[in-house]
Amino acid sequence: MKFETLAIHAGRRIDSGTSAVMPPIILSTTFAREPDGSMPHGYEYTRSENPNRTALEECLAALEGGAAAAAFASGQAATLAVLQTLASADHVIIPDDVYFGMRELTQHVLGRWGLQATAVNMADLDAVRAAVRPATRLIWAETPSNPLLTITDIEGVAAIAHEAGATCVVDNTWASPVGQSPLQLGADLVMHATTKYLGGHSDLLGGAIITRQEDELFSALQTIQKAGGAVPSPFDCWLLLRSISTLPYRVAAHTANAQRVAAFLRDHPRVVAAYYPGLPDHPGHAVAARQMRLFGGMMSILVQGGAAEAIAVAGRCRLFTRATSLGGVESLIEHRATTEGPNSKAPQNLLRISVGLEHADDLIDDLAQALA
Ligand SMILES: Cc1ncc(COP(=O)(O)O)c(C=O)c1O
């Protein structure tokens, strides 16, 4: 089936108890056994399984073309679960501009348990290859990256990982499953902060791991999911599944708006650089055009001047809300270095923009007056 059909039908079925077309939210934490001790519907306790989570996981696996999925309470919980499958003294390679929360997990959380991490420019496959060590077990890619929209060649990185006997994971949050299918390009696992485009309305937190095959690694991940308990609530699973129904249409519209906004910003005299993979002069455009179906709604710009000038531009926006996060219907703008704090590697004059679903003319007018 095509993506639009899967987004509406995968994981959904008519409720057997009530014939409800839309799934009920099963809030119960526990499920009754038959007199012989068996579990008639396979559900025992909601931390382990819940019907709303099962439906969501089936849908997420279908959207990424994977064999199975595990849903988590946030993107970070999903990332942490992947890292927790590793042993102490294992080595991971991460992008040098990886989402700052992921870097924090490798350094300050699992670094204390002996995990070794090397940050490299993932746009440079030679640098990735040079960073491989005998203990390398995982290569983590994020493409487009946060906040510089660096593009990683997924096929290239997956090949390096597999030569080294390591797992290749792709954080597909910014592209969304509509924009890019890393499992088809050779990745072993896909990670999503479902908080973003999949949720789409800035009203839920979630994360997911989707696997190409149901292997030992995925089974270890499921153990961490169920035993660790960082699972999404039945309500959040239900809300997320509801949002996914419109995902293909939202991402297409985000991309169309972003393409226009990026072209406007690139040509603006007060913008020193505009990073959007859909722009032909973006350094990763050729790779992005090969591996992405849609370029998405995220971009960054460098404003003439420093932090003060960039913050002032954001301050004059009327339609773009000054807030972190992305992927919602509403447009957001943020001074990324402020959000990330003193250890941020984001340039001081960088503004990160999540282009929403308002009319592109209104968005461009707002940025024009803010930059004037
Ligand atoms: C690329 C990327 N990965 C992971 C995350 C973490 O997701 P969450 O905030 O749901 O934990 C984010 C959040 O902004 C992100 O942008």
Ligand as a Chemical Component Dictionary entry (heavy atoms), coordinates in Angstrom:
data_LIG
# 
_chem_comp.id                   LIG 
_chem_comp.type                 NON-POLYMER 
_chem_comp.pdbx_formal_charge   0 
_chem_comp.three_letter_code    LIG 
# 
loop_
_chem_comp_atom.comp_id 
_chem_comp_atom.atom_id 
_chem_comp_atom.alt_atom_id 
_chem_comp_atom.type_symbol 
_chem_comp_atom.charge 
_chem_comp_atom.model_Cartn_x 
_chem_comp_atom.model_Cartn_y 
_chem_comp_atom.model_Cartn_z 
_chem_comp_atom.pdbx_ordinal 
LIG C1 C1 C 0 16.569 15.393 16.128 1  
LIG C2 C2 C 0 15.992 15.200 17.487 2  
LIG N1 N1 N 0 16.164 14.020 18.103 3  
LIG C3 C3 C 0 15.681 13.798 19.336 4  
LIG C4 C4 C 0 14.988 14.756 20.038 5  
LIG C5 C5 C 0 14.492 14.476 21.429 6  
LIG O1 O1 O 0 13.111 14.283 21.443 7  
LIG P1 P1 P 0 12.208 14.482 22.765 8  
LIG O2 O2 O 0 12.229 15.946 23.075 9  
LIG O3 O3 O 0 10.886 13.929 22.399 10 
LIG O4 O4 O 0 12.855 13.695 23.861 11 
LIG C6 C6 C 0 14.793 16.000 19.436 12 
LIG C7 C7 C 0 14.098 17.081 20.165 13 
LIG O5 O5 O 0 14.102 18.206 19.779 14 
LIG C8 C8 C 0 15.296 16.221 18.126 15 
LIG O6 O6 O 0 15.134 17.400 17.495 16 
# 
loop_
_chem_comp_bond.comp_id 
_chem_comp_bond.atom_id_1 
_chem_comp_bond.atom_id_2 
_chem_comp_bond.value_order 
_chem_comp_bond.pdbx_ordinal 
LIG C1 C2 SING 1  
LIG C2 N1 SING 2  
LIG C2 C8 DOUB 3  
LIG N1 C3 DOUB 4  
LIG C3 C4 SING 5  
LIG C4 C5 SING 6  
LIG C4 C6 DOUB 7  
LIG C5 O1 SING 8  
LIG O1 P1 SING 9  
LIG P1 O2 DOUB 10 
LIG P1 O3 SING 11 
LIG P1 O4 SING 12 
LIG C6 C7 SING 13 
LIG C6 C8 SING 14 
LIG C7 O5 DOUB 15 
LIG C8 O6 SING 16 
# 
